[in-house]
Amino acid sequence: TRSYSVSSPPTRPLDLQITVKRVKGGLVSNWLHDNLRPGHDIEIEGPVGRFNFDDLPSEKPLFLSGGSGITPVMSMLRALTDRASGHDIRFIHCARTANDIAFRSELEALAARFSNVDVSFICTQEGSAWQGPMGRIDGPMLLRLAPDLHQRTSYVCGPEPFMQTVRACVAEIGIAPSQYHEESFGGAVGNSMPPQSAAAGPTCVRFARSGVEHLCAPGETLLDAARNSGLYIPTACQQGICGTCRTVKLSGDVVIDDLGGLSLQEKAAGYVLACCSRPQGTVCLDL
């Protein structure tokens, strides 16, 4: 299975779209490009995560994306322009070359049609077809393209190296955490937590509804325990960001190293993220 962002807006409920870039060596992306045809049936799960404008509204949004990370912010922009909203919108997209700019024609058309929409593109590699901003995004460039950045709420998505650069930029500029929301594509997966977070003694995960008990190897996450027990927990980012793998902990303690994938209310209700939670002793999950 693979997770893809919905690129169509919620204002078009009968038009569900994903945008898939062919990736060299990618099993699913290449299969979709080579085999999927009109009339085929695909089994999908419902959308998850909170990286959307309805849950995180702002009157002055800055949509900042890199590469394939344009898909979720494109959905947000389409929703706002479908509603002809009066939001003061800045949209900045970073790509390798001009030929790699996804949705370029549509974005330019939206900027021409709506006076409250400002669109900028940045290319990291030179090309005869490109006369716009060049180079990798940094603090000064970001402030040139969005001089009122401190007044805006930023919605950022892209591959992990791009995200690391943007995080460093906003930290240097001094953007408040409440004005920054992100979703990362293609970051590290699996056991990314530090070894010292593993329990010192034996650990065990009990799956209440399944009647399964799993004795964990050192360093195993709840997600590892489920998979090694033949149980399915849906996942996406596997970094503690998206919230896809959230599950209810009925008892026991875990060390959790999430990156904002759970709200305070969800944590209070007993939810944990299976991808980045390690059991301490015996833990029982509602699974």
C-alpha positions as CSV (number, residue, x, y, z in Angstrom):
1,T,0.0,0.0,0.0
2,R,1.0,3.6,-0.5
3,S,-0.4,6.9,0.8
4,Y,-1.1,9.8,-1.6
5,S,-2.4,13.2,-0.8
6,V,-5.8,14.2,-2.2
7,S,-5.1,17.0,-4.7
8,S,-8.7,17.8,-5.5
9,P,-10.5,20.2,-3.1
10,P,-13.4,19.3,-0.7
11,T,-15.5,21.7,-2.7
12,R,-15.7,19.1,-5.5
13,P,-16.9,16.0,-3.5
14,L,-17.6,14.0,-6.7
15,D,-14.2,14.5,-8.1
16,L,-11.6,12.7,-6.0
17,Q,-8.1,13.1,-7.4
18,I,-4.6,12.1,-6.5
19,T,-1.5,13.2,-8.4
20,V,1.2,10.6,-8.7
21,K,4.7,11.4,-10.0
22,R,6.6,8.5,-11.6
23,V,9.5,7.7,-9.4
24,K,12.5,5.8,-10.7
25,G,12.4,2.3,-9.1
26,G,9.1,3.1,-7.4
27,L,6.9,0.0,-7.3
28,V,3.5,1.6,-6.9
29,S,4.0,4.9,-8.9
30,N,5.3,3.0,-11.9
31,W,2.5,0.4,-11.7
32,L,-0.1,3.2,-11.6
33,H,1.4,4.9,-14.6
34,D,1.8,1.7,-16.6
35,N,-1.3,-0.2,-15.7
36,L,-4.1,1.9,-14.3
37,R,-6.9,2.6,-16.9
38,P,-10.4,4.1,-16.8
39,G,-12.8,1.5,-15.4
40,H,-10.4,-0.2,-13.1
41,D,-11.4,-0.6,-9.4
42,I,-9.0,0.3,-6.6
43,E,-9.4,-0.3,-2.9
44,I,-8.7,2.8,-0.9
45,E,-9.0,3.9,2.7
46,G,-10.5,7.2,3.7
47,P,-8.4,10.3,4.1
48,V,-6.6,10.8,7.4
49,G,-4.4,13.5,8.9
50,R,-5.1,17.1,9.9
51,F,-3.0,18.9,7.3
52,N,-6.0,20.7,5.7
53,F,-7.3,24.3,5.7
54,D,-10.6,23.5,7.4
55,D,-8.9,22.2,10.5
56,L,-6.1,24.9,10.4
57,P,-7.7,28.1,9.0
58,S,-6.0,31.4,8.5
59,E,-7.0,34.7,6.8
60,K,-3.5,35.1,5.4
61,P,-2.1,31.7,4.3
62,L,1.3,31.1,2.8
63,F,1.4,27.8,0.9
64,L,5.0,26.7,0.5
65,S,5.8,23.4,-1.3
66,G,8.7,21.5,-2.8
67,G,8.4,18.9,-5.6
68,S,5.5,16.5,-5.1
69,G,4.6,18.3,-1.8
70,I,2.5,20.6,-3.9
71,T,-0.4,18.2,-3.9
72,P,-2.0,18.9,-0.5
73,V,-1.5,22.7,-0.6
74,M,-2.9,22.7,-4.2
75,S,-6.1,21.1,-2.7
76,M,-6.3,23.9,-0.2
77,L,-5.8,26.6,-2.8
78,R,-8.4,25.1,-5.1
79,A,-10.9,25.0,-2.2
80,L,-10.3,28.7,-1.4
81,T,-10.6,29.8,-5.0
82,D,-13.6,27.6,-5.6
83,R,-15.3,29.5,-2.8
84,A,-14.0,32.9,-4.2
85,S,-12.8,33.6,-0.7
86,G,-11.3,36.9,0.3
87,H,-8.2,35.4,1.9
88,D,-4.9,37.0,1.2
89,I,-3.0,34.1,-0.4
90,R,0.6,33.6,-1.2
91,F,1.7,30.4,-3.0
92,I,5.4,29.5,-3.4
93,H,6.5,26.4,-5.1
94,C,10.0,25.0,-5.5
95,A,11.0,22.7,-8.3
96,R,14.1,21.4,-10.0
97,T,13.5,23.0,-13.4
98,A,10.6,24.9,-15.1
99,N,9.5,21.6,-16.7
100,D,9.1,20.1,-13.2
101,I,6.6,22.7,-12.0
102,A,3.4,20.8,-11.4
103,F,0.1,22.6,-12.0
104,R,2.0,25.6,-13.5
105,S,-0.7,26.6,-16.0
106,E,-3.5,26.3,-13.5
107,L,-1.6,28.3,-10.8
108,E,-0.8,31.1,-13.3
109,A,-4.4,31.2,-14.4
110,L,-5.6,31.4,-10.8
111,A,-3.2,34.2,-10.0
112,A,-4.4,36.1,-13.1
113,R,-8.0,35.6,-12.2
114,F,-7.9,36.3,-8.5
115,S,-6.3,39.5,-7.3
116,N,-5.9,38.1,-3.8
117,V,-3.7,35.2,-5.0
118,D,0.0,35.7,-5.5
119,V,2.0,32.8,-7.0
120,S,5.8,32.4,-7.2
121,F,8.0,29.6,-8.5
122,I,11.6,28.9,-7.6
123,C,13.8,26.6,-9.7
124,T,17.0,25.1,-8.3
125,Q,18.6,24.3,-11.7
126,E,19.2,26.7,-14.6
127,G,17.4,26.3,-17.9
128,S,16.8,28.4,-21.0
129,A,13.0,28.3,-20.3
130,W,13.3,29.9,-16.9
131,Q,13.9,33.5,-16.0
132,G,12.4,33.5,-12.5
133,P,14.0,33.1,-9.0
134,M,16.8,30.6,-8.9
135,G,18.4,28.6,-6.1
136,R,17.4,26.8,-3.0
137,I,14.9,28.4,-0.6
138,D,16.5,30.3,2.3
139,G,15.4,32.9,4.8
140,P,16.2,36.0,2.7
141,M,14.5,34.6,-0.4
142,L,11.5,33.6,1.6
143,L,11.2,37.1,3.0
144,R,11.6,38.6,-0.4
145,L,8.7,36.6,-1.8
146,A,6.6,37.0,1.4
147,P,7.7,40.1,3.2
148,D,4.8,39.9,5.6
149,L,5.7,36.4,6.6
150,H,5.3,37.1,10.3
151,Q,1.7,38.0,9.7
152,R,1.0,34.8,7.8
153,T,0.3,31.2,8.7
154,S,2.5,28.9,6.7
155,Y,1.4,25.5,5.3
156,V,4.5,23.6,4.2
157,C,4.9,20.3,2.4
158,G,7.7,18.6,0.5
159,P,10.5,16.0,0.7
160,E,12.4,15.8,4.0
161,P,15.5,17.7,2.9
162,F,13.3,20.5,1.7
163,M,11.4,20.4,5.0
164,Q,14.6,20.6,7.0
165,T,15.7,23.7,5.1
166,V,12.3,25.4,5.6
167,R,12.3,24.5,9.4
168,A,15.7,26.1,9.7
169,C,14.5,29.2,7.8
170,V,11.4,29.8,9.9
171,A,13.4,29.2,13.1
172,E,16.0,31.7,12.1
173,I,13.3,34.2,11.1
174,G,11.4,33.7,14.3
175,I,8.0,32.4,13.1
176,A,5.7,31.3,16.0
177,P,5.0,27.6,16.1
178,S,1.2,28.4,16.0
179,Q,1.8,30.0,12.6
180,Y,3.5,27.0,11.1
181,H,1.9,23.7,9.9
182,E,3.6,21.0,7.9
183,E,3.4,17.6,6.3
184,S,6.6,15.9,5.1
185,F,6.9,13.6,2.1
186,G,9.5,10.8,1.9
187,G,11.1,11.2,5.3
188,A,12.8,8.4,7.3
189,V,10.6,5.5,8.1
190,G,10.7,2.7,10.7
191,N,12.7,2.8,13.8
192,S,13.8,6.5,13.8
193,M,13.6,6.9,17.6
194,P,16.9,7.0,19.6
195,P,18.0,3.7,21.1
196,Q,18.0,5.0,24.7
197,S,14.2,5.4,24.5
198,A,13.8,1.6,24.4
199,A,12.7,-0.1,27.7
200,A,15.3,-1.6,29.9
201,G,13.3,-4.8,30.6
202,P,11.1,-7.1,28.7
203,T,8.2,-5.5,26.8
204,C,5.0,-7.0,25.6
205,V,2.0,-5.7,23.6
206,R,-1.4,-7.2,24.0
207,F,-4.0,-6.6,21.3
208,A,-7.3,-6.8,23.1
209,R,-9.8,-7.3,20.3
210,S,-7.6,-9.7,18.4
211,G,-6.7,-11.8,21.4
212,V,-3.0,-11.7,20.4
213,E,0.0,-11.1,22.6
214,H,3.5,-10.2,21.3
215,L,6.8,-10.3,23.1
216,C,8.7,-7.4,21.7
217,A,12.3,-7.4,20.6
218,P,14.5,-4.5,21.9
219,G,13.5,-1.3,20.2
220,E,10.3,-2.4,18.6
221,T,7.6,0.1,18.1
222,L,3.9,-0.7,18.5
223,L,3.7,-0.7,14.7
224,D,6.5,-3.3,14.6
225,A,4.6,-5.4,17.2
226,A,1.4,-5.3,15.2
227,R,3.1,-6.2,11.9
228,N,5.1,-9.0,13.5
229,S,1.8,-10.4,15.0
230,G,0.1,-10.3,11.6
231,L,-2.1,-7.4,12.5
232,Y,-2.8,-4.4,10.2
233,I,-2.5,-0.8,11.3
234,P,-2.8,1.8,8.5
235,T,0.3,4.0,8.2
236,A,1.5,6.8,6.0
237,C,4.4,9.1,7.0
238,Q,5.8,6.8,9.8
239,Q,7.4,9.9,11.4
240,G,4.7,10.8,13.9
241,I,3.3,13.6,11.7
242,C,0.2,12.6,9.9
243,G,-1.7,10.7,12.6
244,T,-2.7,7.8,10.3
245,C,-1.5,5.1,12.7
246,R,-3.2,6.4,15.8
247,T,-4.7,3.8,18.0
248,V,-6.2,3.6,21.5
249,K,-3.9,2.5,24.3
250,L,-6.1,0.8,27.0
251,S,-3.3,0.3,29.5
252,G,0.4,0.5,30.1
253,D,3.1,3.1,29.3
254,V,4.9,4.0,26.1
255,V,7.6,6.4,25.1
256,I,6.3,8.4,22.2
257,D,8.4,10.6,19.9
258,D,5.7,12.2,17.7
259,L,6.0,15.3,15.6
260,G,2.6,16.8,16.2
261,G,0.5,13.9,14.9
262,L,-1.7,13.9,17.9
263,S,-3.7,16.7,19.5
264,L,-3.7,17.3,23.2
265,Q,-7.3,16.1,23.3
266,E,-6.4,12.8,21.5
267,K,-3.6,12.2,23.9
268,A,-5.9,12.8,26.8
269,A,-8.4,10.3,25.3
270,G,-5.7,7.6,25.3
271,Y,-4.5,7.7,21.6
272,V,-1.0,6.9,20.7
273,L,0.8,6.8,17.4
274,A,1.9,3.2,16.6
275,C,4.8,4.2,14.3
276,C,6.7,6.2,17.0
277,S,5.6,4.7,20.3
278,R,7.7,2.1,22.1
279,P,6.2,0.0,24.9
280,Q,7.5,0.2,28.5
281,G,6.6,-3.1,30.1
282,T,3.2,-4.5,29.1
283,V,0.9,-2.4,26.9
284,C,-2.6,-3.2,25.9
285,L,-4.1,-1.7,22.6
286,D,-7.7,-1.6,21.5
287,L,-6.9,-3.6,18.3
